[in-house]
Amino acid sequence: MARPAPGGVRAGSIVWTLCLLRAPPEPRILSFAVSSGRTVTPLVNPAALFTFRFPCRKRAPLWPPAAAPLDEACRLPSLAAVAEVPDVIEMFLAWNDDGLALRGVVRGVGASRWCQPTRAEDSDGLHVWFATRPTGESHRAGRYCRRLALLPTGGGRTADKPVAVACAIPRTSEPLAELPADSVSLAAALAPDGWRIDAFIAAAALPGWDPAEIPRLGFFAALVDRRLGRVPLFAPPEYPWESDPTTWAELELVAS
């Protein structure tokens, strides 16, 4: 009988690998691989096989950032290794009846930023997608979906303030809904190797927001960086996450 290759994988065999990520909510990841000698190459990106679900904690107040208790329980687990993208961003999220608070901390991208509100889709920043009434079935964004570009600079008279821009979702049949005035509050801090952005997104900016009736939220986020390109948080880069809500994660709006 042939001896297994190093690591217990027989050369030329097909392997089913089950990995348990040791971070809440402990998503189970199944992947397929082909081994050749000592090298194991995935046939399918593991992040493409599942929809991820994370708890989103209820907190108050949500703004300003110094008062918002976005603690470690509000941190989303990193799936960069699973999605095979650079691990350069940390995300924190919380909710209450008034809306959502989020924080993105970006490291390892250098000090250069290109932020143009008139070209928000291509600008360096944290780009987020929401579906307030997720079905898990439609491949096109509908009236209850929203995409925002949160740019760390580019706003204000001297273009040095953070700015939020509503962006169109590709392939949707719905017209772009403008952001209501003062519905997104922002704060940002720049660093030599990255930046941080805090946002409070009021219920008025989230069409269909009703956590009492629907305590779930479709959610996706991606870093856009001129050097790294598009870095999605929960899906392979080649997937149509910019337009397809079935590729997004799901947040459970929990009370604690």
Beta strands, then each sheet from edge to edge (+ up, - down):
strand 1: 14-20
strand 2: 28-36
strand 3: 39-42
strand 4: 53-58
strand 5: 89-96
strand 6: 99-107
strand 7: 125-131
strand 8: 145-155
strand 9: 161-166
strand 10: 184-191
strand 11: 194-202
strand 12: 216-225
strand 13: 229-232
strand 14: 249-254
sheet 1: 1+ 2- 3+
sheet 2: 9+ 8- 7+ 12- 14+ 4+ 5+ 6- 11+ 10-
sheet 3: 9+ 8- 7+ 12- 13+
end
